[in-house]
Amino acid sequence: MEKYKYQVDRTNKFKKEFKKMQKRPEYDYEEFEFVVKTLRKGEQLPAKYHNHLLEPKSERCLGMPYKK
């Protein structure tokens, strides 16, 4: 079993967004799983994913300052 630096909190918001995402025609489970595992390991995402904060005032640090 792999050791992860972070764990995923499946909040109600996450569950709703995940359900919506699954209905999209471009949804790819393997790609989603790759991104989640990469983030859980604490690794940097490849440039193709345009690493960014989803919520601007988030406490999560990606080396980017918050700008309004």
Secondary structure, DSSP 8 states (H G I E B T S, - for coil): ----SS-----HHHHHHHHHHHHSTT--HHHHHHHHHHHHTT----GGG----SSTT-S--SS-----
